[in-house]
Amino acid sequence: MKKCLLLIATFSISFCSNEGAEHSDDILNETLTTETSIGVGVPEIFKKFYMASSIYLEGSFVVIEVNGAPDHKSPYYSEGGKYEAYNGTNTAFNLNPNRINTFDFKYKIPLNPKEATKKEDTPLGSMGVAINGVAFFNQYAGPNQPLTNEIDSFDQYSGHPQQQGVYHYHLEPSYLTGLNGKNTFLGFLLDGFPVYGPIENEIAVTNEDLDDYHGHAHETTEYPDGIYHYHITDNDPYINGNGYYGSPGTLTK
């Protein structure tokens, strides 16, 4: 498990380290939308990843290539076209010292996910990817450290960057649920199982409705024959519980 550093500025808060930075901030004021190249045989659901540059099959995996930067505005962009001052509802908001960067991420996700015999913990870095190419992080600010203080650095869309500039969501990606609804498909964890929003059948999903890994199995719009899937909820652990339900693929850059 990767370690977190404690950064001290005008306030103290922990920010998890993950993949290394590769590109400078001066390119981030440009429009980040891209035309996705879709490979032969890629399942229909993966075509919902509208911010991917390329999606294709590689053996028994689906590969999703993204730059990791959000398509929505944020105070964590440098001043310019994608910058937007914080305008959320958290009166305790504190801008952390990091800024959004771009990367060449390659998520390798099982094409036919199965329950793992031996469950693995999720890392402090990216444990999955949202349909806009943003990383999902788990419920910790550091090793077994809750998000209690770190939440105050989340922008108006419930995300923020870590030291190298990897922007990520620990909570519900409110930009995506605002666009598509709270009952929508939002992305995948690295084990290949889908992530859905906090509403199901017009009812709010609670932690008590889910298993220890923060999911359950039944049919969904995208999987009419049924599949295990995770749900985002309002309370800890938010996206994932005690590790991956399936065996995770890989993330490289």
C-alpha distance (Angstrom), angle and dihedral (degrees) to the residues before:
residue distance angle dihedral
M1 . . .
K2 3.81 . .
K3 3.80 117.7 .
C4 3.78 127.8 -118.0
L5 3.79 124.2 -134.4
L6 3.77 124.8 -141.8
L7 3.80 110.6 -126.7
I8 3.80 117.6 -161.7
A9 3.79 121.3 -161.8
T10 3.77 125.1 132.1
F11 3.79 84.7 -35.2
S12 3.83 134.5 25.0
I13 3.79 121.5 -120.4
S14 3.80 136.4 144.3
F15 3.80 121.9 -116.1
C16 3.78 121.6 -169.6
S17 3.76 119.6 -123.3
N18 3.78 120.9 -135.8
E19 3.79 138.2 145.1
G20 3.82 118.4 6.6
A21 3.79 124.3 -101.8
E22 3.77 119.1 -103.8
H23 3.78 111.0 169.0
S24 3.80 131.5 49.1
D25 3.80 124.2 -112.4
D26 3.79 94.1 -116.4
I27 3.82 92.2 82.2
L28 3.79 94.2 53.5
N29 3.79 98.0 84.0
E30 3.79 89.6 69.1
T31 3.81 121.9 94.8
L32 3.80 108.0 -86.6
T33 3.79 100.0 -158.5
T34 3.77 114.8 119.9
E35 3.79 140.5 -178.0
T36 3.78 110.0 -108.0
S37 3.80 121.7 -131.9
I38 3.82 108.1 -143.7
G39 3.81 119.3 -159.3
V40 3.79 126.2 -141.3
G41 3.80 114.8 -81.2
V42 3.81 97.4 15.3
P43 3.85 108.5 149.9
E44 3.79 115.4 -108.9
I45 3.81 94.9 -114.4
F46 3.81 92.1 63.8
K47 3.80 89.7 60.8
K48 3.80 86.8 73.2
F49 3.82 88.5 75.5
Y50 3.78 92.2 97.6
M51 3.81 96.4 173.3
A52 3.82 95.6 53.4
S53 3.79 117.8 112.2
S54 3.79 92.8 -155.4
I55 3.82 137.7 6.7
Y56 3.79 121.2 -174.5
L57 3.80 145.3 145.0
E58 3.79 121.5 -96.4
G59 3.79 110.9 -179.9
S60 3.79 108.5 -60.0
F61 3.81 92.6 -14.0
V62 3.78 137.8 83.3
V63 3.80 111.5 -137.3
I64 3.81 118.8 -149.2
E65 3.80 116.4 -169.1
V66 3.81 116.2 -161.0
N67 3.80 138.5 155.5
G68 3.82 92.6 -132.4
A69 3.81 97.8 -130.7
P70 3.82 118.4 125.4
D71 3.80 120.9 -112.6
H72 3.80 90.7 -140.7
K73 3.79 126.4 78.8
S74 3.79 122.8 -96.2
P75 3.81 141.4 174.8
Y76 3.81 84.6 -120.7
Y77 3.79 92.4 71.2
S78 3.78 116.9 89.5
E79 3.80 115.0 -101.5
G80 3.80 108.8 -69.9
G81 3.77 142.6 65.9
K82 3.82 97.6 -21.8
Y83 3.80 95.1 39.6
E84 3.79 118.4 106.2
A85 3.78 124.1 170.4
Y86 3.80 115.6 -121.6
N87 3.80 109.3 -81.8
G88 3.80 101.1 163.2
T89 3.78 130.1 117.8
N90 3.81 101.0 -103.0
T91 3.80 106.0 107.1
A92 3.81 89.3 -169.7
F93 3.83 93.4 58.9
N94 3.81 113.7 146.3
L95 3.80 119.7 -172.8
N96 3.78 108.2 -132.2
P97 3.83 118.5 -137.6
N98 3.83 95.0 -110.6
R99 3.82 126.5 97.0
I100 3.80 131.8 -154.1
N101 3.78 115.9 -91.3
T102 3.81 133.8 -178.9
F103 3.80 128.5 -121.7
D104 3.79 142.7 176.4
F105 3.78 98.8 -109.2
K106 3.79 121.7 179.6
Y107 3.81 114.7 -166.6
K108 3.81 112.3 -164.1
I109 3.81 107.8 -161.7
P110 3.83 127.4 -178.4
L111 3.79 111.2 -102.4
N112 3.82 92.3 -149.2
P113 3.82 106.9 27.8
K114 3.80 120.5 -159.1
E115 3.77 134.5 -174.9
A116 3.79 110.0 -87.2
T117 3.80 119.2 -121.7
K118 3.80 88.7 -144.3
K119 3.78 114.2 33.6
E120 3.82 119.9 -138.3
D121 3.79 128.4 -146.7
T122 3.78 117.8 -113.1
P123 3.83 114.6 -114.2
L124 3.79 127.5 -116.9
G125 3.80 87.2 -113.9
S126 3.78 127.2 59.1
M127 3.81 114.4 -26.7
G128 3.79 94.8 174.2
V129 3.78 145.9 -19.3
A130 3.81 135.2 -102.6
I131 3.81 123.3 -136.6
N132 3.82 90.3 -100.6
G133 3.82 91.1 56.4
V134 3.80 96.2 -103.5
A135 3.81 119.0 137.1
F136 3.79 123.6 -111.3
F137 3.82 113.0 -137.3
N138 3.80 125.7 -167.2
Q139 3.81 129.8 -109.2
Y140 3.79 96.6 -82.7
A141 3.80 133.5 90.8
G142 3.80 88.7 -163.5
P143 3.81 137.6 -17.3
N144 3.82 102.6 -29.8
Q145 3.82 89.2 -23.6
P146 3.82 114.4 136.8
L147 3.79 122.5 -131.5
T148 3.82 92.0 -115.1
N149 3.83 96.6 122.8
E150 3.79 98.7 21.7
I151 3.81 90.7 62.4
D152 3.80 88.2 72.3
S153 3.81 89.2 67.1
F154 3.83 94.5 54.6
D155 3.81 112.3 113.6
Q156 3.81 126.3 -131.0
Y157 3.83 89.6 -77.1
S158 3.84 94.0 50.6
G159 3.80 96.9 -106.6
H160 3.79 140.0 104.2
P161 3.83 140.0 172.9
Q162 3.80 127.6 -105.0
Q163 3.83 123.7 -138.1
Q164 3.80 97.2 -71.2
G165 3.79 91.1 46.3
V166 3.82 100.0 -101.3
Y167 3.79 103.7 153.9
H168 3.81 112.5 -148.6
Y169 3.79 147.7 164.8
H170 3.81 123.7 -124.2
L171 3.81 91.1 171.2
E172 3.79 139.2 33.6
P173 3.84 108.7 -41.7
S174 3.78 94.4 -125.4
Y175 3.81 93.9 -171.0
L176 3.81 90.5 60.9
T177 3.80 96.5 41.6
G178 3.80 88.6 46.8
L179 3.80 90.1 55.5
N180 3.79 99.9 39.0
G181 3.79 107.1 20.1
K182 3.77 134.1 -98.1
N183 3.81 93.3 -89.5
T184 3.78 93.9 59.2
F185 3.80 135.8 116.0
L186 3.82 106.9 -100.2
G187 3.81 106.5 178.9
F188 3.79 143.7 -71.8
L189 3.75 137.6 -73.2
L190 3.80 115.1 -132.3
D191 3.80 91.4 -97.1
G192 3.81 90.0 68.2
F193 3.80 97.6 -109.7
P194 3.81 116.2 128.5
V195 3.78 127.3 -114.4
Y196 3.80 120.3 -137.6
G197 3.79 133.3 -171.2
P198 3.81 129.0 -98.2
I199 3.82 97.2 -89.8
E200 3.80 125.4 74.6
N201 3.81 124.7 174.7
E202 3.82 87.7 -7.9
I203 3.82 91.3 -58.9
A204 3.80 127.0 109.4
V205 3.80 111.9 -111.0
T206 3.80 115.1 -129.7
N207 3.80 130.7 -165.2
E208 3.80 88.3 -106.5
D209 3.83 89.3 63.6
L210 3.81 91.4 59.0
D211 3.79 137.8 64.7
D212 3.81 127.9 -114.4
Y213 3.82 90.6 -78.2
H214 3.81 91.6 52.3
G215 3.78 97.7 -108.2
H216 3.79 147.0 85.5
A217 3.80 138.0 -163.0
H218 3.80 131.2 -108.6
E219 3.80 139.5 104.6
T220 3.81 120.9 -56.0
T221 3.80 132.7 -176.5
E222 3.79 91.1 -94.9
Y223 3.82 94.1 39.8
P224 3.83 108.3 39.8
D225 3.81 90.8 171.6
G226 3.78 90.8 56.9
I227 3.80 134.3 -104.2
Y228 3.77 139.7 -169.4
H229 3.81 108.7 -97.5
Y230 3.78 140.0 173.2
H231 3.80 124.9 -122.7
I232 3.79 127.9 -152.8
T233 3.80 113.0 -131.1
D234 3.80 135.7 -174.4
N235 3.79 94.3 -110.9
D236 3.81 137.2 60.4
P237 3.03 125.2 -46.4
Y238 3.84 85.0 34.9
I239 3.84 100.3 179.7
N240 3.82 109.1 10.3
G241 3.77 135.5 15.8
N242 3.79 128.3 -162.0
G243 3.79 98.0 -6.9
Y244 3.80 138.5 -65.9
Y245 3.80 117.5 -25.7
G246 3.81 89.2 -150.9
S247 3.79 134.8 31.4
P248 3.82 109.9 -76.3
G249 3.77 125.9 -125.5
T250 3.78 121.0 -145.8
L251 3.78 142.1 -86.1
T252 3.81 119.5 -147.8
K253 3.77 136.5 165.3
